[in-house]
Amino acid sequence: MPQTTSPTTQKRYRVLLMVFISVVINYMDRSNISIAAFAISEDLELSSVQMGLIFSAFAWTYAGLQIPGGMLVDKIIPRVLYTFMLAFWSIATLIQGFANSLISFIGIRASIGIFEAPSYPANNRIVTSWFPEKERATAIAVYTSGQYIGLAFLTPTLVAIQDALGWRGLFIVSGVVGLVWAAIWYTFYRDPVRHKTVSQSELDYIAEGGGLVDMGAKEESDRKKISWADFGQAFRYRKLWGLYIGQFCIGSLVIFFLTWFPTYLVKYRGMDFLKSGFLASIPFLAAFVGVLLSGFLSDLLLRKGYSTEIARKAPVLIGMLLSVSIIGANYTESNWLIITCLAVAFFGNGLASITWVFVSTIAPKNLIGLIGGVFNLMGGLSAVVIPLVIGVLVEGGDFRPALFFIGALALLGFFSYVFLVGKVQRLPAK
């Protein structure tokens, strides 16, 4: 069937903007703890190992609930599910402003992980239903870039808010922003077939291009229940394990930047706190450029007739190799060279960050949420492991072993995609 070429509406781009803003807020609420970490550790007299526990507490629940979260994505429409998530993780973020002990911080961070758990499987479901295959990597790159561009521009802003209102005020302001956006999401988001102003030509364009526009359209009684066989599908294939391992490795560098990076600049490199806020934004800008370049390049290669393996894998493999350059920061005392090494590494991480496109392309159509949950579980496990491991590695006052560790994981991720993922094609539904 020839594909419709001129849809009379472009509602999918408005939806993508909404997902992008949601990701910005999501990562603001994940990472504001890193901005506040140095002040919190001094105020509450917490050690590096204790701060590592606080950093990782989010991921204990976030990772552990990825599979249930993915199942929720397959069952509950994004308009309702996303509103619930946004509202409750924002309330938990706000409550952090009143925490006064290690235990209270761990509990609150864990609760944020609970409510954010379905977010990335939900993002992937939304893009899979709103975008045809030939635009999907770009769409994923755009919303994924929200975690980088948001942090790049927000890091100096968050530092300034903390300077003016203290670390408690930082959390309260962040929580209020999320609550406002939750109301906006519920008011304006709809799935394609439920959207009142999307044209039939745009729905046809998306559907004929491989977009699953009717996801969620079935009545609850008609939906297939998740079975143990479905769980077996999620762990059965070597190519899926390649994706899972690769996602753990990609997530490791992101988690370093979301947790220990500001502390590394201030405590271990002796940079001024306010100045470090601006320097810290540079690697995030580099990652933003990387992820957008990755998505546009991947879709361009696909449209030019290159194989799916080349179009989808090339940015990921190149990006993982570039991420190894984080080790170079161990061999210089120049602040700008340190930032340059970290920026190149994070640019590479951005290139590699379109990996959600493999879930959209490979997962069985009826299990996109479940496979996305397992995939994000593996990425979430990096958020459990990495902050704790870094906390132990730097306990003696030397940060170099931590950067070697992160670089080695980037190399492992490269080999996982080379040897395990294999041919990129959708797995059969059982």
C-alpha positions as CSV (number, residue, x, y, z in Angstrom):
1,M,0.0,0.0,0.0
2,P,1.5,3.4,-0.9
3,Q,2.1,5.6,2.1
4,T,0.2,8.9,2.5
5,T,2.6,11.7,1.9
6,S,0.8,14.8,3.0
7,P,-1.1,14.5,6.3
8,T,-3.3,17.6,6.8
9,T,-2.4,17.9,10.5
10,Q,0.9,17.6,12.4
11,K,-0.4,16.7,15.8
12,R,2.3,14.2,16.4
13,Y,4.9,17.0,16.8
14,R,2.8,18.7,19.5
15,V,2.7,15.3,21.3
16,L,6.4,15.0,21.0
17,L,6.9,18.4,22.5
18,M,4.8,17.4,25.5
19,V,6.8,14.2,25.9
20,F,10.0,16.3,25.7
21,I,8.9,18.7,28.4
22,S,7.9,15.7,30.6
23,V,11.4,14.2,30.2
24,V,13.0,17.5,31.2
25,I,10.9,17.6,34.4
26,N,11.6,13.9,35.0
27,Y,15.3,14.4,34.9
28,M,15.2,17.7,36.8
29,D,13.6,15.7,39.7
30,R,16.1,12.9,39.4
31,S,19.2,15.1,39.2
32,N,18.5,18.0,41.6
33,I,19.8,15.8,44.4
34,S,23.3,16.0,42.7
35,I,23.1,19.8,42.8
36,A,22.2,19.8,46.4
37,A,24.5,16.9,47.4
38,F,27.5,18.9,48.6
39,A,25.3,21.2,50.8
40,I,23.3,18.2,52.1
41,S,26.4,16.3,53.0
42,E,27.8,19.3,54.9
43,D,24.5,20.2,56.6
44,L,23.6,16.7,57.7
45,E,27.2,15.5,58.1
46,L,27.0,12.6,55.7
47,S,29.9,10.6,54.3
48,S,30.5,9.8,50.6
49,V,29.2,6.2,51.2
50,Q,26.1,7.6,52.8
51,M,25.6,10.0,49.9
52,G,26.1,7.0,47.6
53,L,23.2,5.4,49.4
54,I,21.0,8.4,48.9
55,F,21.9,8.6,45.2
56,S,21.1,5.0,44.6
57,A,17.9,4.8,46.6
58,F,15.9,6.2,43.7
59,A,17.0,3.3,41.6
60,W,16.2,0.6,44.1
61,T,12.5,1.1,43.4
62,Y,12.8,2.6,39.9
63,A,14.7,-0.5,38.6
64,G,12.7,-3.0,40.6
65,L,9.4,-1.7,39.3
66,Q,10.3,-1.5,35.6
67,I,8.6,-4.8,34.7
68,P,5.4,-3.9,36.6
69,G,5.6,-0.4,35.2
70,G,5.9,-1.7,31.7
71,M,2.8,-3.9,32.3
72,L,0.9,-0.8,33.4
73,V,1.9,0.9,30.2
74,D,0.3,-1.9,28.3
75,K,-2.9,-1.6,30.3
76,I,-3.5,2.1,31.2
77,I,-3.7,4.9,28.6
78,P,-0.9,7.5,28.9
79,R,-3.2,10.4,29.6
80,V,-4.2,8.8,32.9
81,L,-1.0,7.0,33.8
82,Y,1.4,9.9,33.1
83,T,-0.8,12.4,35.0
84,F,-0.7,10.1,38.1
85,M,3.1,9.6,37.8
86,L,3.9,13.3,37.3
87,A,1.7,14.4,40.3
88,F,3.0,11.9,42.8
89,W,6.7,12.0,41.9
90,S,6.4,15.9,42.1
91,I,4.8,15.7,45.5
92,A,7.7,13.4,46.7
93,T,10.2,15.8,45.2
94,L,8.7,18.7,47.1
95,I,8.7,16.7,50.4
96,Q,12.5,16.3,50.0
97,G,12.7,19.9,51.1
98,F,11.7,18.9,54.6
99,A,14.0,15.8,54.9
100,N,16.4,16.0,57.9
101,S,18.2,12.6,58.0
102,L,19.8,9.8,56.0
103,I,16.8,7.6,56.4
104,S,14.2,10.2,55.4
105,F,16.2,11.0,52.2
106,I,16.5,7.3,51.3
107,G,12.8,6.8,51.8
108,I,11.8,9.9,49.7
109,R,14.2,9.1,46.9
110,A,12.9,5.5,46.8
111,S,9.3,6.9,46.5
112,I,10.3,9.1,43.6
113,G,11.7,5.9,41.9
114,I,8.3,4.2,42.4
115,F,6.3,6.9,40.6
116,E,8.8,7.5,37.8
117,A,9.2,3.8,37.0
118,P,6.7,3.6,34.1
119,S,7.9,6.9,32.5
120,Y,10.3,5.7,29.8
121,P,8.2,2.7,28.8
122,A,5.3,5.1,28.5
123,N,7.4,7.5,26.4
124,N,8.3,4.7,24.1
125,R,4.6,3.6,23.8
126,I,3.5,7.1,23.0
127,V,6.2,7.5,20.2
128,T,5.4,4.0,18.8
129,S,1.7,5.0,18.5
130,W,2.3,8.5,17.2
131,F,5.2,8.1,14.7
132,P,5.9,6.0,11.6
133,E,9.0,3.9,11.6
134,K,11.0,6.3,9.4
135,E,10.5,9.1,11.9
136,R,10.8,7.1,15.1
137,A,14.5,7.4,15.8
138,T,14.3,11.1,15.4
139,A,11.3,11.3,17.7
140,I,13.1,9.2,20.3
141,A,16.2,11.3,20.0
142,V,14.1,14.5,20.5
143,Y,12.5,13.4,23.7
144,T,15.6,11.7,25.0
145,S,17.5,15.0,24.4
146,G,15.2,16.4,27.0
147,Q,17.3,14.8,29.7
148,Y,20.4,16.5,28.4
149,I,19.2,19.9,27.2
150,G,17.0,20.3,30.2
151,L,19.9,19.6,32.5
152,A,22.3,21.7,30.4
153,F,20.2,24.8,30.8
154,L,18.6,23.9,34.2
155,T,21.9,23.1,36.0
156,P,22.9,26.8,36.3
157,T,19.3,27.7,37.1
158,L,19.1,25.1,39.8
159,V,22.4,26.1,41.2
160,A,21.1,29.7,41.3
161,I,17.9,28.7,43.0
162,Q,19.8,26.8,45.6
163,D,22.1,29.8,46.1
164,A,19.1,32.0,46.7
165,L,16.7,29.6,48.6
166,G,19.0,26.8,49.9
167,W,18.8,23.2,49.1
168,R,15.4,22.8,50.7
169,G,14.0,25.6,48.5
170,L,15.4,23.9,45.4
171,F,13.4,20.7,46.0
172,I,10.2,22.7,46.8
173,V,10.4,24.7,43.6
174,S,11.1,21.6,41.5
175,G,8.1,19.8,43.0
176,V,5.7,22.7,42.2
177,V,6.8,22.8,38.6
178,G,6.0,19.1,38.2
179,L,2.5,19.5,39.7
180,V,1.7,22.3,37.3
181,W,2.8,20.2,34.3
182,A,0.7,17.2,35.5
183,A,-2.4,19.3,35.2
184,I,-1.4,20.4,31.7
185,W,-0.7,16.9,30.6
186,Y,-4.1,15.6,31.6
187,T,-5.8,18.5,29.9
188,F,-4.1,18.2,26.5
189,Y,-2.7,14.7,25.9
190,R,-4.7,12.0,23.9
191,D,-3.8,8.8,22.1
192,P,-4.0,9.0,18.2
193,V,-7.4,7.4,17.9
194,R,-8.8,9.4,20.8
195,H,-7.5,12.7,19.6
196,K,-10.4,14.9,18.4
197,T,-8.4,17.2,16.1
198,V,-6.0,14.8,14.4
199,S,-6.8,14.3,10.7
200,Q,-7.6,11.0,9.2
201,S,-4.7,11.6,6.7
202,E,-2.3,11.9,9.6
203,L,-3.6,8.7,11.2
204,D,-3.2,6.9,7.9
205,Y,0.3,8.3,7.4
206,I,1.3,7.1,10.8
207,A,-0.4,3.7,10.5
208,E,0.9,3.0,6.9
209,G,4.4,3.8,8.1
210,G,4.3,1.3,10.9
211,G,3.0,3.4,13.8
212,L,0.6,1.5,16.1
213,V,-2.1,4.2,16.2
214,D,-4.7,1.9,17.7
215,M,-2.7,1.0,20.8
216,G,-5.0,1.2,23.8
217,A,-8.2,1.3,21.7
218,K,-9.4,-2.1,22.7
219,E,-11.9,-2.4,25.5
220,E,-10.4,-3.7,28.8
221,S,-12.3,-7.0,28.5
222,D,-10.7,-7.6,25.1
223,R,-7.1,-7.1,26.1
224,K,-4.8,-10.1,26.4
225,K,-3.6,-10.7,29.9
226,I,0.2,-10.9,30.5
227,S,1.2,-14.5,31.1
228,W,4.3,-16.3,32.3
229,A,5.0,-17.2,28.6
230,D,5.2,-13.4,27.9
231,F,7.8,-13.1,30.7
232,G,9.7,-15.9,29.0
233,Q,9.6,-14.0,25.7
234,A,11.3,-11.0,27.5
235,F,14.3,-13.1,28.5
236,R,14.4,-15.7,25.8
237,Y,16.4,-14.1,23.0
238,R,20.1,-13.3,22.7
239,K,19.4,-10.0,20.9
240,L,17.3,-8.8,23.8
241,W,20.1,-9.6,26.2
242,G,22.4,-7.6,24.0
243,L,20.1,-4.6,24.4
244,Y,19.7,-5.1,28.1
245,I,23.5,-5.3,28.8
246,G,24.1,-2.3,26.5
247,Q,21.5,-0.3,28.3
248,F,23.1,-1.0,31.6
249,C,26.4,0.3,30.2
250,I,24.9,3.4,28.6
251,G,23.0,4.2,31.8
252,S,26.2,4.0,33.9
253,L,27.7,7.2,32.3
254,V,24.4,9.0,32.6
255,I,24.1,8.1,36.3
256,F,27.6,9.4,37.0
257,F,26.5,12.8,35.6
258,L,23.2,12.7,37.4
259,T,24.8,11.9,40.8
260,W,28.5,12.3,41.4
261,F,29.5,14.8,38.7
262,P,28.9,18.1,40.5
263,T,30.6,16.6,43.6
264,Y,33.5,15.5,41.5
265,L,34.0,19.1,40.2
266,V,33.6,20.8,43.5
267,K,35.1,18.4,46.0
268,Y,37.7,16.4,44.0
269,R,38.7,19.1,41.5
270,G,38.4,22.1,43.7
271,M,36.1,24.2,41.4
272,D,33.9,27.0,42.8
273,F,30.3,25.9,43.3
274,L,28.6,28.6,41.2
275,K,31.3,28.3,38.5
276,S,30.9,24.5,38.5
277,G,27.2,25.0,37.6
278,F,28.1,26.6,34.3
279,L,31.0,24.2,33.6
280,A,28.7,21.3,34.4
281,S,26.3,22.4,31.7
282,I,28.8,21.9,28.9
283,P,28.8,18.1,28.9
284,F,25.0,18.1,28.9
285,L,25.0,20.4,25.9
286,A,27.4,18.0,24.2
287,A,25.1,15.1,25.0
288,F,22.2,17.0,23.6
289,V,24.0,17.6,20.3
290,G,25.0,13.9,20.2
291,V,21.5,12.5,20.8
292,L,19.8,14.8,18.2
293,L,22.6,14.0,15.6
294,S,22.1,10.3,16.3
295,G,18.4,10.3,15.7
296,F,18.5,12.5,12.6
297,L,21.4,10.5,11.2
298,S,19.9,7.2,11.9
299,D,16.6,8.1,10.2
300,L,18.4,9.7,7.3
301,L,20.5,6.5,6.7
302,L,17.3,4.4,6.8
303,R,15.6,6.7,4.2
304,K,18.7,6.6,2.0
305,G,18.3,2.8,1.8
306,Y,20.9,1.6,4.3
307,S,20.1,-1.5,6.2
308,T,18.5,-1.3,9.7
309,E,21.7,-2.7,11.2
310,I,23.8,0.2,9.8
311,A,21.2,2.9,10.3
312,R,20.4,2.0,13.9
313,K,23.6,0.5,15.2
314,A,26.3,2.9,13.8
315,P,25.5,5.8,16.1
316,V,25.3,3.5,19.1
317,L,28.6,1.8,18.4
318,I,30.5,5.1,17.6
319,G,29.0,6.7,20.7
320,M,30.0,4.0,23.1
321,L,33.6,4.1,21.8
322,L,33.7,7.9,22.3
323,S,32.3,7.4,25.9
324,V,35.6,5.7,26.8
325,S,37.3,9.1,26.6
326,I,36.0,9.9,30.1
327,I,39.2,8.2,31.3
328,G,41.2,11.0,29.8
329,A,40.1,13.3,32.7
330,N,42.4,11.3,34.9
331,Y,45.5,12.6,33.1
332,T,45.1,16.4,33.3
333,E,44.9,19.1,35.9
334,S,43.4,21.7,33.6
335,N,39.7,22.4,34.3
336,W,39.0,23.0,30.6
337,L,40.6,19.7,29.6
338,I,38.7,17.9,32.2
339,I,35.5,19.3,31.0
340,T,36.5,18.6,27.4
341,C,37.1,14.9,28.1
342,L,33.8,14.6,29.9
343,A,32.0,16.5,27.2
344,V,33.4,14.2,24.5
345,A,32.4,11.2,26.6
346,F,28.9,12.5,27.1
347,F,28.5,13.5,23.5
348,G,29.3,9.8,22.7
349,N,26.7,8.8,25.3
350,G,24.2,11.0,23.5
351,L,25.0,9.3,20.2
352,A,24.3,6.0,21.8
353,S,21.1,7.1,23.5
354,I,18.6,6.2,20.8
355,T,18.6,2.6,22.0
356,W,14.8,2.8,22.7
357,V,14.3,2.6,18.9
358,F,15.4,-1.1,19.2
359,V,12.6,-1.8,21.6
360,S,10.1,-0.2,19.2
361,T,11.6,-2.2,16.3
362,I,12.4,-5.6,18.0
363,A,9.8,-6.2,20.7
364,P,6.7,-8.2,19.8
365,K,3.8,-5.8,19.1
366,N,1.8,-7.0,22.1
367,L,4.6,-6.7,24.5
368,I,6.2,-3.4,23.8
369,G,5.5,-2.1,27.3
370,L,6.8,-5.3,29.0
371,I,10.0,-5.5,26.9
372,G,10.5,-1.8,27.5
373,G,10.1,-2.4,31.2
374,V,12.8,-5.1,31.2
375,F,15.0,-2.9,29.0
376,N,14.6,0.1,31.4
377,L,15.1,-2.3,34.4
378,M,18.6,-3.0,33.2
379,G,19.3,0.7,32.7
380,G,17.8,1.3,36.1
381,L,20.1,-1.3,37.7
382,S,23.0,1.0,36.7
383,A,21.5,3.6,38.9
384,V,21.5,1.2,41.8
385,V,25.0,-0.1,41.3
386,I,27.0,2.9,40.0
387,P,26.4,5.5,42.8
388,L,27.3,2.9,45.4
389,V,30.4,1.6,43.6
390,I,31.7,5.1,43.0
391,G,31.1,6.0,46.6
392,V,33.3,3.1,47.7
393,L,35.9,3.7,45.0
394,V,36.4,7.4,46.0
395,E,36.3,6.8,49.8
396,G,40.0,7.2,49.9
397,G,39.9,10.6,48.2
398,D,40.9,9.5,44.7
399,F,38.3,9.7,41.9
400,R,40.5,8.2,39.2
401,P,39.4,4.5,39.8
402,A,35.8,5.6,39.3
403,L,36.4,7.1,35.9
404,F,38.3,4.0,34.8
405,F,35.3,1.9,35.9
406,I,32.9,4.0,33.9
407,G,35.1,3.9,30.8
408,A,35.4,0.1,31.0
409,L,31.6,-0.2,31.1
410,A,31.3,1.9,28.0
411,L,33.6,-0.6,26.2
412,L,31.6,-3.5,27.5
413,G,28.4,-1.9,26.0
414,F,30.2,-1.6,22.6
415,F,31.0,-5.3,22.5
416,S,27.4,-6.2,23.6
417,Y,25.9,-4.5,20.6
418,V,28.6,-6.0,18.3
419,F,28.3,-9.6,19.4
420,L,24.8,-10.1,20.9
421,V,22.2,-7.9,19.3
422,G,22.4,-9.3,15.8
423,K,19.9,-8.6,13.1
424,V,17.4,-5.9,13.9
425,Q,13.9,-7.2,13.2
426,R,10.7,-7.6,15.2
427,L,10.4,-10.7,17.2
428,P,7.2,-12.8,16.7
429,A,4.3,-12.5,19.1
430,K,3.5,-15.8,20.8
